[in-house]
Every structure is written in structure tokens, then in C-alpha cells.
Amino acid sequence: MKATSMDQNKLPEGYDNFHTIENHLRLISNRERQVYDMLYSPMDIKEMAKEINISHKTVKYHLTNIYKKLITS
């Protein structure tokens, strides 16, 4: 992977990180948003799964989808 400088990663004029993140969050499903909202909690993946009554593999699946939608969009 090629390293990029900070200047290449700047947002266009008029944009800020908050609005960019909020726009990208519109791309994820309600269940993915539940998982996303728990990312900064002290819970591990199995605890997250138990909290919203899904398997830990499904949490991992949602995390993969979140990454694809938010990072690659």
C-alpha cells in the first residue's frame, strides 16, 4: 500500500469530518448502526452479539459491511 501525505487526505473545502461521517452512516443498515454504536463500548464481539441477540459471527459480518461501506465509499 502506498503511503500518502496529509495534504492528499484533506477534505474538500466546505466539508468537515462530522458531516462526512454522518453522510456515510446513512449507507449502513439499522442493524449495522447498532453494531457501529457499540464499537466504542467496553464490550467484546461476543458481548455485543448477546446484547442485540445475534451470533458473534453475524457481528463480524456487520463489522465487515460497515468497513466496506464507510471506508471504501
C-alpha positions as CSV (number, residue, x, y, z in Angstrom):
1,M,0.0,0.0,0.0
2,K,1.4,3.4,-1.0
3,A,1.7,5.9,1.8
4,T,0.0,9.3,1.2
5,S,0.8,12.6,2.7
6,M,-1.5,14.6,4.9
7,D,-2.2,17.1,2.1
8,Q,-3.6,14.3,-0.1
9,N,-6.0,13.2,2.6
10,K,-7.6,16.7,3.3
11,L,-11.3,17.0,2.8
12,P,-12.5,19.4,0.1
13,E,-13.2,23.0,1.2
14,G,-16.6,23.3,3.0
15,Y,-16.5,19.7,4.4
16,D,-15.7,18.6,7.8
17,N,-15.2,15.2,9.4
18,F,-18.6,15.2,11.2
19,H,-20.7,15.8,8.1
20,T,-18.7,13.3,6.1
21,I,-19.2,10.6,8.8
22,E,-22.9,11.4,9.1
23,N,-23.4,11.2,5.4
24,H,-21.6,7.8,5.3
25,L,-23.6,6.5,8.2
26,R,-26.7,6.8,6.1
27,L,-25.3,4.0,4.0
28,I,-25.4,1.4,6.7
29,S,-28.5,-0.6,7.8
30,N,-30.2,-0.2,11.2
31,R,-28.6,-3.4,12.5
32,E,-25.2,-2.3,11.3
33,R,-25.8,1.0,13.0
34,Q,-26.5,-0.9,16.3
35,V,-23.1,-2.6,16.0
36,Y,-21.4,0.6,15.0
37,D,-22.8,2.4,18.0
38,M,-21.3,-0.3,20.3
39,L,-17.8,-0.1,18.9
40,Y,-16.6,2.3,21.5
41,S,-18.2,0.4,24.4
42,P,-16.0,-1.8,26.5
43,M,-17.9,-4.9,25.1
44,D,-16.1,-7.5,23.1
45,I,-17.8,-9.1,20.0
46,K,-19.5,-11.9,21.9
47,E,-20.9,-9.4,24.4
48,M,-22.2,-7.2,21.5
49,A,-23.8,-10.2,20.0
50,K,-25.6,-11.1,23.2
51,E,-26.7,-7.5,23.7
52,I,-28.6,-7.5,20.4
53,N,-29.5,-11.2,20.2
54,I,-27.4,-12.2,17.2
55,S,-24.4,-14.5,16.8
56,H,-20.8,-13.3,17.1
57,K,-20.3,-14.3,13.5
58,T,-23.1,-12.0,12.5
59,V,-21.5,-9.2,14.4
60,K,-18.3,-9.8,12.5
61,Y,-20.3,-9.8,9.2
62,H,-21.8,-6.5,10.1
63,L,-18.4,-5.0,11.0
64,T,-17.1,-6.1,7.6
65,N,-20.0,-4.5,5.9
66,I,-19.6,-1.3,7.9
67,Y,-15.9,-1.1,7.0
68,K,-16.7,-1.6,3.3
69,K,-19.4,1.0,3.3
70,L,-17.7,3.6,5.4
71,I,-14.1,3.2,4.4
72,T,-14.4,2.5,0.7
73,S,-17.2,4.9,-0.1
